[in-house]
């Protein structure tokens, strides 16, 4: 059974995305201070990944992101895995999601009248593989060929494993997303593109986000949504407004909860600028977002607040 964003929007009007895989895993006791980050848990504690997915379904998420953001073939091989083992772990990220989805659906979701959850295969940018915070800077200094080779096989593995959507997320670079889109189009895969942003107007390499949306207006038939993630929550309403100027696609946003990332310790520090996550989510829906969730440092309670924001928005629009 394949899920689609349009099915979810038809049933629920608006879509709730899940929260952070990393923060939820840490709350369960996983140590993520490693170049592989969450990908380490795929190999060592896969049962925790399934528990995270179930946690978010129960919190009200209509879709979830696989534990594959940092799972790359070169990264896993550098950590000592063979190429075959690395590919198997990437596939495992989808399998774990699908198994958790079926368990929740049969035991709880169907009877509760919930939407059948969408499996989003999380694909981090090249900067995530570098494990030095480059997904928040961009400007990697590598060729298009390097980027194409880096992304192609992983995208193919995730799609063939049964993901509903390839989610190219936390992208600081327009050029990189054009390459990712080219790969997805060749696969015939449904995909979303999401940018990391330095303010309410610009992605992290400096392009206006509305110009990024304009770049994908035609010629990308399998692109199903565009948006922003893992950026400060106070930026998101503006980013939605900017995206709506240049696209008719559904807009997805899932910010972190306001902290700043330290690439050395692989941890987040500080706090955001006021406002509850519910109020932020409500502002995103009011700005025109179709799907809202949370990224790093968000947990099930944040997803519950997005569910509440959706309820309030639909009751009062």
LOVEX-264246 format. One record per residue (C-alpha): residue number from 0; x, y, z. Coordinates in steps of 0.25 Angstrom, whole numbers, always signed. Each point is the difference from the previous one (the first is absolute). Layout:
<atoms>
+-----+-------+-------+-------+
|   n |  east | north |    up |
+-----+-------+-------+-------+
| NUM |     X |     Y |     Z |
...
+-----+-------+-------+-------+
</atoms>
This chain:
<atoms>
+-----+-------+-------+-------+
|   n |  east | north |    up |
+-----+-------+-------+-------+
|   0 |    +0 |    +0 |    +0 |
|   1 |    +6 |   +13 |    -5 |
|   2 |    -3 |   +13 |    +8 |
|   3 |    +0 |   +14 |    -7 |
|   4 |    +0 |   +14 |    +5 |
|   5 |   -12 |    +3 |    -8 |
|   6 |    -8 |   -12 |    +7 |
|   7 |    +4 |    +6 |   +14 |
|   8 |    -4 |   +14 |    -4 |
|   9 |   -13 |    -5 |    -5 |
|  10 |    -3 |    -6 |   +13 |
|  11 |    +6 |    +9 |   +10 |
|  12 |    +1 |   +13 |    -8 |
|  13 |   +14 |    +3 |    +5 |
|  14 |   +11 |   -10 |    +3 |
|  15 |    +8 |    -2 |   +13 |
|  16 |   +15 |    -4 |    -2 |
|  17 |    +7 |    -8 |   +11 |
|  18 |   +11 |    +6 |    +9 |
|  19 |   +15 |    -2 |    +2 |
|  20 |    +6 |   -14 |    -1 |
|  21 |   +13 |    +4 |    +7 |
|  22 |    -6 |    +6 |   +12 |
|  23 |   -10 |   -11 |    +2 |
|  24 |   +11 |   -10 |    -1 |
|  25 |    +8 |    +7 |   +10 |
|  26 |   -12 |    +1 |    +9 |
|  27 |    +0 |   -16 |    -1 |
|  28 |   +15 |    +0 |    +4 |
|  29 |    +7 |    -1 |   -13 |
|  30 |   +14 |    +7 |    -1 |
|  31 |    +0 |    +8 |   -13 |
|  32 |   +14 |    +7 |    +1 |
|  33 |    +5 |    -8 |   -12 |
|  34 |    +2 |    +4 |   -15 |
|  35 |   -11 |    -9 |    -3 |
|  36 |    -9 |    +7 |    +9 |
|  37 |   -14 |    -7 |    -1 |
|  38 |    +5 |   -10 |   -10 |
|  39 |    +8 |    -7 |   +11 |
|  40 |   -13 |    -4 |    +6 |
|  41 |    -5 |    -7 |   -12 |
|  42 |   +12 |   -10 |    +2 |
|  43 |    +0 |    -1 |   +15 |
|  44 |   -14 |    +3 |    +5 |
|  45 |   -10 |    -1 |   -11 |
|  46 |   -11 |    -3 |   +10 |
|  47 |    +1 |   +14 |    +5 |
|  48 |    -2 |    +6 |   -14 |
|  49 |   -13 |    -8 |    +0 |
|  50 |    -4 |    +5 |   +13 |
|  51 |    +2 |   +14 |    -4 |
|  52 |    -9 |    -1 |   -12 |
|  53 |   -11 |    -6 |    +8 |
|  54 |    +2 |   +11 |   +10 |
|  55 |    -3 |   +10 |   -10 |
|  56 |   -12 |    -7 |    -7 |
|  57 |    -6 |    +0 |   +14 |
|  58 |    +3 |   +14 |    +2 |
|  59 |    -8 |    +3 |   -13 |
|  60 |   +10 |    +1 |   -11 |
|  61 |    -6 |    -3 |   -14 |
|  62 |   +13 |    -3 |    -6 |
|  63 |   +14 |    -3 |    +5 |
|  64 |   +15 |    +1 |    -4 |
|  65 |    +8 |   -13 |    -1 |
|  66 |   +13 |    -1 |    +8 |
|  67 |    +9 |    +2 |   -13 |
|  68 |    +4 |   +15 |    +1 |
|  69 |   +15 |    -3 |    +3 |
|  70 |    -1 |   -14 |    -6 |
|  71 |    +9 |    +1 |   -12 |
|  72 |    +9 |   -11 |    -7 |
|  73 |   +13 |    +8 |    +1 |
|  74 |    -3 |    +4 |   +15 |
|  75 |    -3 |   -14 |    +4 |
|  76 |   +11 |    -6 |    -8 |
|  77 |   +10 |    +9 |    +7 |
|  78 |    -6 |    -5 |   +13 |
|  79 |    +4 |   -14 |    -3 |
|  80 |   -12 |    -6 |    -7 |
|  81 |    +1 |    -6 |   -14 |
|  82 |    -7 |    +6 |   -12 |
|  83 |   -10 |   -11 |    +1 |
|  84 |    -2 |    +2 |   +15 |
|  85 |    -2 |   +15 |    -2 |
|  86 |   -10 |    -2 |   -11 |
|  87 |    -8 |   -10 |    +9 |
|  88 |    +0 |   +10 |   +12 |
|  89 |    -6 |   +11 |   -10 |
|  90 |   -11 |   -10 |    -4 |
|  91 |    -2 |    -4 |   +15 |
|  92 |    -4 |   +15 |    +3 |
|  93 |   -12 |    -2 |    -9 |
|  94 |    -3 |   -14 |    +5 |
|  95 |    +0 |    +5 |   +14 |
|  96 |   -10 |   +11 |    -3 |
|  97 |    -9 |    -9 |    -8 |
|  98 |    -1 |   -11 |   +10 |
|  99 |    -3 |   +11 |   +11 |
| 100 |   -11 |    +6 |    -9 |
| 101 |    -6 |   -14 |    -2 |
| 102 |    +0 |    -3 |   +15 |
| 103 |    -6 |   +13 |    +4 |
| 104 |   -10 |    +0 |   -11 |
| 105 |    -5 |   -14 |    +3 |
| 106 |    -1 |    +2 |   +15 |
| 107 |    -4 |   +15 |    +1 |
| 108 |    +0 |    +9 |   -12 |
| 109 |   -11 |    -7 |    -9 |
| 110 |   -10 |    -1 |   +12 |
| 111 |    +3 |   +14 |    +4 |
| 112 |    -4 |    +5 |   -14 |
| 113 |   +14 |    +6 |    -2 |
| 114 |    +7 |    +3 |   -14 |
| 115 |    +9 |   -11 |    -5 |
| 116 |   +14 |    +6 |    +3 |
| 117 |    +9 |    +4 |   -11 |
| 118 |   +14 |    -5 |    +0 |
| 119 |   +10 |   +11 |    -3 |
| 120 |   +14 |    -5 |    -3 |
| 121 |    +9 |   +10 |    +7 |
| 122 |   +12 |    +4 |    -9 |
| 123 |   +10 |    +9 |    +6 |
| 124 |    +9 |    +9 |    -9 |
| 125 |   +14 |    -2 |    -3 |
| 126 |    +3 |    +9 |   +12 |
| 127 |    -6 |   -10 |   +10 |
| 128 |   +10 |   -10 |    -5 |
| 129 |   +11 |    +9 |    +3 |
| 130 |    -5 |    +0 |   +15 |
| 131 |    +6 |   +14 |    +2 |
| 132 |   -13 |    +8 |    +0 |
| 133 |    +1 |    +3 |   -15 |
| 134 |   -14 |    -2 |    -2 |
| 135 |    -2 |   +14 |    +6 |
| 136 |   +11 |    +6 |    -9 |
| 137 |    +0 |    -6 |   -13 |
| 138 |   +11 |    +4 |   -10 |
| 139 |    +7 |   -14 |    +1 |
| 140 |   +10 |    +2 |   -11 |
| 141 |    -3 |   -13 |    -8 |
| 142 |    -5 |    -2 |   -14 |
| 143 |   -14 |    -4 |    -5 |
| 144 |    +6 |   -13 |    -3 |
| 145 |    +4 |    -3 |   +14 |
| 146 |   -14 |    +4 |    +5 |
| 147 |    -7 |    -8 |   -10 |
| 148 |    +8 |   -12 |    +3 |
| 149 |    -2 |    +2 |   +15 |
| 150 |   -15 |    +1 |    -1 |
| 151 |    -4 |   -10 |   -11 |
| 152 |    +1 |   -13 |    +6 |
| 153 |    -5 |    +3 |   +13 |
| 154 |   -13 |    +6 |    -6 |
| 155 |    -2 |   -12 |    -9 |
| 156 |    +2 |    -9 |   +12 |
| 157 |   -10 |    +7 |    +9 |
| 158 |   -10 |    +1 |   -11 |
| 159 |    +0 |   -14 |    -4 |
| 160 |    -1 |    -4 |   +15 |
| 161 |   -14 |    +5 |    +0 |
| 162 |    +1 |   +15 |    +4 |
| 163 |   -12 |    +8 |    -4 |
| 164 |    +8 |   +13 |    -2 |
| 165 |   +15 |    +3 |    -1 |
| 166 |    +2 |   +12 |    +9 |
| 167 |   +12 |    +8 |    -3 |
| 168 |    +1 |    +8 |   +12 |
| 169 |    +9 |   +11 |    +7 |
| 170 |    +5 |    +4 |   -13 |
| 171 |    +9 |   +13 |    +1 |
| 172 |    +2 |    +0 |   -15 |
| 173 |    -9 |    +2 |   -12 |
| 174 |   +10 |    -6 |    -9 |
| 175 |    +0 |   -13 |    +8 |
| 176 |   -15 |    -1 |    +0 |
| 177 |    +0 |    +1 |   -15 |
| 178 |    +9 |   -12 |    -1 |
| 179 |    -9 |    -7 |   +10 |
| 180 |   -12 |    +3 |    -8 |
| 181 |    +6 |    -5 |   -12 |
| 182 |    +3 |   -13 |    +7 |
| 183 |   -14 |    -2 |    +5 |
| 184 |    -6 |    +3 |   -14 |
| 185 |    +8 |   -10 |    -6 |
| 186 |    -5 |   -10 |   +10 |
| 187 |   -14 |    +4 |    -2 |
| 188 |    -1 |    +2 |   +15 |
| 189 |    -9 |   +10 |    +8 |
| 190 |    +9 |   +10 |    +7 |
| 191 |    +0 |   +12 |    +9 |
| 192 |   +11 |   +10 |    +1 |
| 193 |    +3 |    +8 |   +13 |
| 194 |   +10 |   +11 |    +3 |
| 195 |    +8 |    +4 |   +12 |
| 196 |    -1 |   +15 |    +2 |
| 197 |    +7 |   +11 |    +6 |
| 198 |   -11 |   +10 |    +2 |
| 199 |   -15 |    +1 |    -5 |
| 200 |    +4 |    +3 |   -14 |
| 201 |   +13 |    -7 |    -4 |
| 202 |    +5 |   -15 |    +0 |
| 203 |   +14 |    -2 |    +6 |
| 204 |    +8 |    +2 |   -12 |
| 205 |    -7 |   +14 |    -2 |
| 206 |   -10 |    -2 |   -11 |
| 207 |   -14 |    +5 |    +2 |
| 208 |    -9 |   -11 |    +3 |
| 209 |   -10 |    +5 |    -9 |
| 210 |   +10 |    -1 |   -11 |
| 211 |    +2 |   -14 |    +4 |
| 212 |   -15 |    -3 |    -2 |
| 213 |    +0 |    +7 |   -13 |
| 214 |   +11 |    -9 |    -5 |
| 215 |    -9 |   -12 |    +1 |
| 216 |   -13 |    +6 |    -6 |
| 217 |    +1 |    -8 |   -12 |
| 218 |    +7 |   -13 |    -5 |
| 219 |    -1 |    -8 |   +13 |
| 220 |   -13 |    -8 |    -1 |
| 221 |    +4 |    -9 |   +12 |
| 222 |    +2 |   +11 |   +10 |
| 223 |   -11 |    +0 |   +10 |
| 224 |    +4 |   +11 |   +10 |
| 225 |   +10 |   +10 |    +4 |
| 226 |    +4 |    +6 |   +13 |
| 227 |   +10 |    +3 |   +11 |
| 228 |    +5 |    -8 |   +12 |
| 229 |   +10 |    +0 |   +11 |
| 230 |    +0 |   +15 |    +1 |
| 231 |    -5 |    +9 |   +11 |
| 232 |   -15 |    +0 |    +3 |
| 233 |    -1 |   +15 |    -1 |
| 234 |    +4 |    +0 |   -15 |
| 235 |   -10 |   -10 |    -5 |
| 236 |   -13 |    +8 |    -2 |
| 237 |    +8 |   +10 |    -8 |
| 238 |    +6 |   -11 |    -8 |
| 239 |   -14 |    -6 |    -3 |
| 240 |    -4 |   +14 |    -5 |
| 241 |   +12 |    +1 |    -9 |
| 242 |    -2 |   -14 |    -6 |
| 243 |   -15 |    +3 |    -3 |
| 244 |    +4 |   +11 |    -9 |
| 245 |    +7 |   -10 |   -10 |
| 246 |    -6 |   -13 |    +2 |
| 247 |   -14 |    -7 |    +0 |
| 248 |    +6 |   -13 |    +6 |
| 249 |    -4 |    -3 |   +14 |
| 250 |   +10 |    +7 |   +10 |
| 251 |    +6 |    -8 |   +11 |
| 252 |    +8 |    +5 |   +12 |
| 253 |    +6 |    -7 |   +12 |
| 254 |    +9 |    +9 |    +9 |
| 255 |    +9 |    -3 |   +11 |
| 256 |    -5 |    +5 |   +14 |
| 257 |   +10 |   +12 |    -1 |
| 258 |   +13 |    -5 |    +5 |
| 259 |   +14 |    +1 |    -7 |
| 260 |    +8 |   -12 |    -5 |
| 261 |   +14 |    -3 |    +5 |
| 262 |    +6 |    -9 |   -11 |
| 263 |   +12 |    -4 |    +9 |
| 264 |    -9 |    -6 |   +11 |
| 265 |   -11 |    -4 |    -9 |
| 266 |   -10 |    +8 |    +9 |
| 267 |    -9 |   +12 |    +1 |
| 268 |    +0 |   +11 |   +10 |
| 269 |    -7 |   +13 |    +4 |
| 270 |   -15 |    +3 |    -3 |
| 271 |    -9 |    +6 |   -10 |
| 272 |    -6 |   +14 |    +1 |
| 273 |   -13 |    -2 |    +8 |
| 274 |   -13 |    -6 |    -5 |
| 275 |    -6 |   -14 |    +2 |
| 276 |    +2 |   -10 |   -11 |
| 277 |   -15 |    -1 |    -1 |
| 278 |    -1 |   +15 |    -3 |
| 279 |   +12 |    -1 |   -10 |
| 280 |    -7 |   -11 |    -7 |
| 281 |   -13 |    +8 |    +0 |
| 282 |    +7 |   +11 |    -7 |
| 283 |    +6 |    -9 |   -11 |
| 284 |   -14 |    -6 |    -3 |
| 285 |    -6 |   +15 |    +0 |
| 286 |   +12 |    +3 |   -10 |
| 287 |    -4 |   -11 |    -9 |
| 288 |    +8 |   -12 |    +3 |
| 289 |    -7 |   -14 |    -3 |
| 290 |    +9 |    -8 |    +9 |
| 291 |    +7 |    +4 |   +13 |
| 292 |    +9 |    -8 |   +10 |
| 293 |   +13 |    +1 |    +7 |
| 294 |   +15 |    -3 |    -2 |
| 295 |   +11 |    +0 |    +9 |
| 296 |    -3 |    +1 |   +15 |
| 297 |   -15 |    -2 |    -2 |
| 298 |    -6 |   -12 |    +6 |
| 299 |   -14 |    -6 |    +1 |
| 300 |    -6 |   +11 |    +9 |
| 301 |    +4 |   +10 |   -12 |
| 302 |    -8 |    -9 |   -10 |
| 303 |   -12 |    +0 |   +10 |
| 304 |    +1 |   +15 |    +0 |
| 305 |    +0 |    +0 |   -16 |
| 306 |   -13 |    -9 |    +1 |
| 307 |    -6 |   +10 |    +9 |
| 308 |    +4 |   +12 |    -9 |
| 309 |    -7 |    -7 |   -12 |
| 310 |   -12 |    -2 |    +8 |
| 311 |    -1 |   +14 |    +4 |
| 312 |    +3 |    +5 |   -14 |
| 313 |   -11 |    -8 |    -6 |
| 314 |   -10 |    +4 |   +10 |
| 315 |    +2 |   +14 |    -2 |
| 316 |    +3 |    +2 |   -14 |
+-----+-------+-------+-------+
</atoms>
